[in-house]
Structure formats: structure tokens, C-alpha cells
């Protein structure tokens, strides 16, 4: 009896062992969710909607945008980090929610190095240093000279503690010796409103947000953070030209999977994204957002995140950046 059953038991074990591989081969066979740390609108949401449409065309399954804002992006990040790692839930975030939020908010809810498998970068958006047009500052040197005066009253609008905008400001204060008062807002919209109204004198903002206001003369660009001058603003120098060598911070968006997601699925999604983001038509759509579309392999994206972590975590620690 036992000898007769043995072959069936062995066959069942082999079938069970082969099931994950079969599931990977047929992935995706149902809708895939992209969980975002921000509400609809804005940099990450816009990028997500472009790639979701393209991914659906490639894989013939819906890629659903799930906006879960709050807690500096940690609500979305934690939801994905603890989700079933079956290739149907991914985290699409930016610098702060992916790398820094748990440290800034002092909540050990996830660690990108331990809890996620990087899939691919998606887009990169330079920032612009802009001032209210009523200020006398025409160059970065003008602004920083004022910031070096004892008792100066310079104020800088930040969309929140630990955002890329805020970290660039903290980095430059330490690199230049200038100082100013940082005014934190609950998001980019109120920070921009107060800059345009003259309640604060300057900020660092994504060019996708600042561009229309600069074009209208409601703010004045002093420098961009891109490695080279931007075609649309050929007269605006880079921060590197202003003396900050090798400093070209950008806001990035990228996709991560729960750590135990099968590598074959991670690789398949990454390859699809790299192909999509190399398409000229897709790149043109990102350019309308002020962003550059750029995919990467899981290894390349991991290396990039590691470098960003090493650059900015010391800034957070030295500036004692925390939020409630």
C-alpha cells in the first residue's frame, strides 16, 4: 500500500514545488496595484499614471493606482512592505517616503534596505532655487551673502521636514556658511502660496511646479539643480556653476516590491519599465511634467538608492531633522 502511494506523494510534492515558478511564468494574471504615498496630482501621481497605462498595454492587465497619503509617505510604504510578496502590490514613491521618512518621523515602520526589493527608477526632476520678485537677490551669491549676515531675516518655504526640497536647503547652508529660517508647511501647495504672496522670500521647488510661476514673473529663478542648464531656461545657471561642485540633487520617482517578491517577477517588471521609459513618446510625456524618464535595472536602482542614502542621511542627522 505504502509503495503504491509513494509515487503519488512524490508527484504531489513536485507539483507543489513547481507552483511558484508556474505562477511567475504566468504573472500577471490579475490586476496589479501601485501604491502611492501622495494624493492625486503632483509629481509621483503624474508619473505613475503614465507608466500604469503603458504597463497595462504590455501585460494586458490593469495597473491600478492606489493613493494612500499620510505620515510622510509611511502609510503607503508600510502597507506595501507588509503585503503578500506575490508580485501584485508595489510601492511607487519618491526620495522622502522611500529613504528618509522613518528616520525623520522616528518611526521604525520599514527600512528600504531590508523590507523592499528595488525594481526600477522612473523619473528624475531637477529643482530650482527661486525668490519672490520683490527681493533684491539676482544671483545665488547675492542670496547667500545675505544669509551670511548676522541676524538676517531670510525665510525659506519648505513643503515638509525631510523632503528633498528641505534637505537641499540644509545641505547648502552647511556647504556655504549661510543661514536662514526654514518655515515648514503641510505640503507644497501652501508653501508655494506663501512664496508667491511674499510671506517668505525663497524656496527650492521642482521645476514642474515652479515653471509656470517663473514664466509669469511671479517668482524669479536663481539656479537649477540639474547637472547642465535647462533648455527652457538657458540663462539660469546651475548650482554647480554657482560653486557647489558635483551637487545636482533631483527628485526621483521609483518602484519597489516587498522584499520576498520572486526575483523573476521583479526582473520582468524592471525590463518592461526600462523599455517603456526609453520610448520617445513616453519621454515626451514626462517632459511635459518637467521630468526626465529614466529606467534602471534592479541592481542599478539599488546602487542609486544606496548613494542617495549615504549623501542625505548625514544631513538629516547633523541638522537634527525630525517631524511629528
Order of alpha helices (4+ residues) and beta strands (2+ residues): alpha-beta-alpha-beta-alpha-beta-alpha-alpha-beta-alpha-beta-alpha-beta-alpha-beta-alpha-beta-beta-alpha-alpha-beta-alpha
